């Protein structure tokens, strides 16, 4: 058995060696996707285009606008003079947000009253709108604090007694709340899943399509040996993908890796078994590479969306949360982020590892049974 398996493995690696474009397709697109994801996948919003309609024309209103500009989160693109100009700016996509400071703004503040401030936001991109509104709340709160301090410093009257509450934030595991520290470990799992599932599904289908699968089946090679010969190389390639993307994340994007590499290796191995089983299962439902491509596209997108890579699972409907329980990528992302940032070990991650082991065993078993049936 091992001799025949060795021959199958040599065959796969020789085919890879003889095809320089195959090596190119395995490495270069992966690196490009890591770079693109690393820079593009972020929840941080900077340089939001802001239109300002200042109807008060006071020092206080100008001070408020300067607070917005000083953060670097907003760029004033228009100092409008009418409400119609604000509408035009947002309708024409010149501005994402508009700040309307009504007349009497400074007077209200000087009298210790609430000063109304209107914020108009383009809700077409709800994510950007929500994040920008969060920035507005922080900036206005800081402006209010600074304004009160200036009023009492310029006044001869004693300041009223106040209760001073100081909020000191202390984020754990990601001191700067850098989005890349969250996304890059997720990219490791996502790109590995896409690569391994696609390679496994297309490799088996290609053998079937060109007619060599029947030739192999009439040889002394048993179906189990054929399956191992097809999946083991992709298992090793998957481990290489994990190592490559991890190295880029640590070396290029400076994402810290504080955990035990062995824990990550075990998690990656269990995840790859599930991914290989999934790719093999897709190949049993496909007769051509076009069918394999369509099934791969149909399956990978839901797995990505339901993994927790970008969208919190807790925010999904209950039915979708239950469906995520059969998604191996969900568990692998927890392992990756915990090992990268927290240094978590087996004592904490064993439920995720056990879930991936169970899913891998089930998928490989179903794949082998289905593959045997498809050969008959």
C-alpha positions in Angstrom: 0.0 0.0 0.0 2.7 2.5 1.0 4.7 1.8 -2.2 1.6 2.6 -4.4 0.8 5.6 -2.3 4.4 6.8 -2.7 4.1 6.5 -6.4 0.8 8.5 -6.4 2.5 11.3 -4.3 5.5 11.3 -6.7 3.2 11.6 -9.6 1.4 14.6 -8.1 4.6 16.5 -7.2 6.2 15.7 -10.6 3.1 17.2 -12.3 3.5 20.3 -10.1 7.2 20.5 -10.9 6.6 20.3 -14.6 4.1 23.1 -14.6 5.8 26.4 -13.6 2.5 28.2 -14.0 0.9 26.0 -11.4 3.5 27.1 -8.8 2.9 30.7 -9.9 -0.8 30.2 -9.4 -0.3 28.7 -6.0 2.0 31.5 -4.7 1.5 34.8 -6.4 -2.3 35.2 -6.3 -2.1 34.2 -2.6 0.4 36.9 -1.8 -1.6 39.5 -3.8 -4.8 38.6 -1.9 -3.0 38.9 1.5 -1.8 42.3 0.6 -5.2 43.4 -0.7 -7.1 42.1 2.3 -4.5 43.5 4.7 -4.9 47.0 3.4 -8.6 47.0 2.2 -10.3 44.9 5.0 -10.7 47.5 7.8 -13.5 49.1 9.7 -11.5 52.3 10.3 -13.0 55.2 8.3 -10.7 58.2 7.6 -11.1 61.4 5.6 -14.9 61.4 5.5 -16.0 64.2 3.2 -17.8 66.8 5.3 -19.9 69.8 4.2 -20.4 72.5 6.7 -23.3 75.0 6.9 -22.5 77.5 9.7 -25.4 79.8 10.3 -24.0 81.1 13.6 -20.7 82.5 12.4 -19.3 82.6 15.9 -16.0 81.6 17.5 -17.7 78.6 19.1 -19.0 77.3 15.8 -15.6 77.7 14.2 -14.0 76.0 17.1 -16.4 73.1 16.7 -15.5 72.7 13.0 -11.8 72.8 13.9 -12.4 69.9 16.3 -13.7 67.9 13.4 -10.8 68.7 11.2 -8.1 68.2 13.8 -9.1 64.5 14.3 -8.1 63.7 10.7 -11.3 61.7 10.3 -13.1 64.4 8.4 -12.2 66.6 5.4 -14.2 69.8 4.9 -15.1 69.8 1.2 -17.6 72.6 1.2 -18.5 75.6 3.4 -22.1 75.9 2.3 -24.2 78.9 2.6 -27.6 77.4 2.1 -29.5 74.3 3.0 -29.9 73.6 -0.7 -26.1 73.4 -1.2 -26.0 70.8 1.6 -28.6 68.7 -0.3 -26.7 69.0 -3.5 -23.4 68.0 -1.9 -24.8 64.8 -0.6 -26.9 64.0 -3.7 -23.9 64.4 -5.9 -21.6 62.3 -3.6 -19.4 65.3 -3.0 -20.0 65.0 0.8 -20.8 61.9 2.9 -21.8 64.0 5.9 -23.1 67.5 6.5 -22.8 69.5 9.7 -25.4 72.2 10.2 -24.8 74.7 13.0 -27.9 76.8 13.6 -28.0 80.4 14.5 -27.7 81.0 18.3 -25.4 78.1 18.8 -22.8 80.2 20.8 -25.5 82.0 22.7 -27.1 78.7 23.9 -23.7 77.5 25.0 -23.0 80.8 26.9 -26.3 80.5 28.7 -25.6 77.0 29.8 -28.3 75.6 27.6 -28.4 72.7 25.2 -27.2 73.9 21.8 -28.8 72.0 18.9 -26.5 70.6 16.2 -27.8 68.9 13.1 -25.9 66.1 11.3 -27.0 64.9 7.9 -25.4 61.7 6.8 -25.6 59.7 3.6 -27.0 56.3 4.7 -26.3 54.6 1.4 -23.2 53.0 2.9 -24.6 52.1 6.3 -21.3 50.9 7.7 -19.5 54.1 6.9 -22.5 56.1 8.2 -22.6 54.3 11.6 -18.8 54.7 12.1 -18.9 58.3 11.1 -21.7 59.0 13.5 -19.7 57.4 16.3 -16.9 59.8 15.5 -19.3 62.7 15.7 -20.4 61.7 19.2 -16.8 61.5 20.4 -15.8 64.8 18.8 -18.9 66.7 20.2 -18.3 65.3 23.6 -14.7 66.5 23.5 -15.8 69.9 22.2 -18.3 70.2 25.1 -15.6 69.4 27.6 -13.1 71.9 26.2 -15.8 74.6 25.9 -16.8 74.2 29.5 -13.2 74.4 30.6 -12.7 77.6 28.6 -15.8 79.3 30.0 -14.8 78.7 33.6 -11.1 79.7 33.0 -12.3 83.0 31.6 -14.9 83.6 34.4 -14.2 85.2 37.8 -17.1 83.3 39.4 -16.2 80.2 41.3 -16.8 77.0 39.4 -19.7 75.0 40.6 -18.9 71.7 42.4 -18.6 68.8 40.0 -18.0 65.1 40.2 -15.0 64.4 38.1 -15.2 60.9 36.4 -12.1 59.9 34.4 -12.5 57.1 31.9 -9.3 55.2 31.3 -9.5 52.7 28.5 -7.3 49.6 28.6 -7.8 47.3 25.6 -6.3 43.9 26.1 -4.5 42.0 23.4 -4.8 44.9 20.9 -3.7 48.1 22.6 -4.2 50.3 19.5 -7.4 48.6 18.4 -5.8 48.0 15.0 -8.2 46.4 12.6 -5.4 44.5 10.8 -4.7 42.6 14.0 -8.2 41.2 13.7 -8.4 40.7 9.9 -5.0 39.2 9.1 -5.4 36.1 11.2 -8.8 35.7 9.5 -7.2 36.0 6.1 -5.0 33.0 6.9 -8.0 30.8 7.3 -10.1 32.3 4.5 -7.4 32.1 1.8 -6.4 28.6 2.9 -10.0 27.4 2.7 -10.4 28.8 -0.9 -7.1 27.4 -2.0 -7.4 23.9 -0.7 -11.0 23.3 -1.5 -10.5 24.5 -5.1 -7.3 22.5 -5.7 -8.9 19.3 -4.3 -12.1 19.6 -6.3 -10.5 20.6 -9.6 -7.7 18.0 -9.4 -10.0 15.0 -9.1 -12.5 16.4 -11.7 -9.6 17.0 -14.1 -8.6 13.4 -13.8 -12.1 12.4 -14.6 -12.5 14.9 -17.4 -9.4 13.8 -19.4 -10.1 10.1 -18.8 -7.1 9.2 -16.6 -9.3 8.4 -13.6 -10.6 5.2 -15.2 -7.1 4.2 -16.1 -6.0 4.6 -12.5 -9.0 2.7 -11.2 -8.2 -0.4 -13.3 -4.6 -0.3 -12.0 -3.7 -2.0 -8.7 -4.2 1.3 -6.9 -7.1 1.1 -4.6 -9.7 3.9 -4.2 -8.5 4.8 -0.7 -4.9 5.0 -2.0 -6.0 7.2 -4.9 -7.8 9.5 -2.5 -4.8 9.8 -0.2 -2.5 10.3 -3.1 -4.7 13.2 -4.2 -5.3 14.8 -0.9 -2.0 14.5 0.9 -0.2 16.9 -1.5 -2.9 19.4 -1.0 -2.7 19.0 2.7 1.0 19.9 2.5 0.3 22.8 0.2 -2.3 24.0 2.7 0.2 24.0 5.5 2.5 25.9 3.2 -0.3 28.4 2.6 -0.8 28.9 6.3 2.9 29.4 6.9 3.2 31.8 3.9 0.2 34.0 4.9 1.3 34.0 8.5 4.8 35.1 7.6 3.4 38.0 5.5 1.0 39.0 8.3 3.8 39.0 10.9 6.6 40.4 8.7 4.8 42.9 6.5 1.7 44.0 8.6 3.5 43.6 12.0 0.7 41.5 13.5 2.0 40.0 16.7 2.2 36.3 17.2 2.3 35.5 20.9 1.0 32.0 21.0 2.5 28.5 20.6 3.2 27.5 16.9 2.4 23.9 17.8 -1.2 24.8 18.8 -1.6 26.6 15.5 -0.2 23.6 13.6 -2.7 21.3 15.2 -5.5 23.6 14.5 -4.4 24.1 10.9 -4.1 20.4 10.4 -7.6 19.7 11.7 -9.0 22.5 9.6 -7.2 21.2 6.4 -8.7 17.8 6.9 -12.2 19.3 6.9 -11.3 21.5 3.9 -9.9 18.5 2.0 -13.0 16.5 2.8 -15.2 19.3 1.5 -13.2 19.6 -1.7 -13.3 15.9 -2.3 -17.1 15.9 -1.7 -17.5 18.7 -4.3 -15.5 16.6 -6.8 -18.0 13.7 -6.5 -20.8 16.0 -7.5 -19.0 17.4 -10.5 -18.3 15.8 -13.9 -16.6 18.8 -15.5 -14.3 21.6 -14.2 -17.1 24.1 -15.0 -19.4 22.3 -12.6 -16.7 22.2 -10.0 -16.1 25.9 -10.3 -19.9 26.6 -10.0 -20.2 24.4 -6.9 -17.1 25.9 -5.4 -18.3 29.4 -5.9 -21.8 28.5 -4.5 -20.3 27.0 -1.3 -17.2 29.2 -0.5 -19.2 32.5 -0.3 -21.6 31.2 2.4 -18.8 29.7 4.3 -17.0 33.0 4.3 -20.0 35.0 5.3 -21.0 32.6 8.1 -17.5 32.3 9.5 -17.3 35.5 11.6 -14.5 36.8 9.5 -16.2 40.2 9.1 -19.8 39.9 10.3 -20.4 39.0 14.0 -22.1 35.6 14.4 -23.9 36.9 17.4 -25.7 39.5 15.2 -27.0 36.9 12.8 -30.5 35.3 13.1 -30.7 32.2 15.2 -31.2 29.9 12.2 -28.0 31.2 10.6 -26.1 30.9 13.9 -27.1 27.2 14.0 -25.8 26.7 10.4 -22.4 28.2 11.4 -21.9 25.2 13.7 -21.2 23.1 10.7 -18.7 25.6 9.2 -15.1 24.6 10.0 -13.9 28.1 9.1 -15.8 29.5 12.1 -13.8 27.4 14.6 -10.5 27.9 12.8 -10.8 31.7 12.9 -11.3 31.5 16.7 -8.1 29.4 17.0 -6.1 31.7 14.7 -7.1 34.9 16.5 -6.7 33.4 19.9 -3.2 32.0 19.1 -2.1 35.1 17.3 -3.2 37.8 19.9 -3.9 36.0 23.2 -1.4 33.1 23.2 -4.3 30.8 24.1 -3.5 27.1 24.4 -5.2 23.7 24.2 -6.9 24.1 27.6 -9.1 26.9 26.2 -9.3 26.0 22.5 -10.1 22.3 22.8 -13.8 22.8 21.9 -12.9 24.4 18.6 -10.3 21.7 17.9 -12.7 19.0 18.7 -15.4 20.5 16.5 -12.9 20.7 13.6 -11.8 17.1 14.1 -15.4 15.9 14.1 -16.3 17.9 11.0 -13.2 16.7 9.3 -13.9 13.1 10.1 -17.5 13.4 8.9 -16.7 15.2 5.7 -13.9 12.8 4.8 -16.1 9.8 5.5 -18.9 11.2 3.4 -16.5 12.1 0.7 -14.9 8.6 0.5 -18.3 6.9 0.5 -19.6 9.3 -2.2 -16.5 8.9 -4.2 -16.7 5.1 -4.1 -20.4 5.3 -5.2 -19.5 7.7 -8.1 -17.0 5.2 -9.4 -19.5 2.4 -9.6 
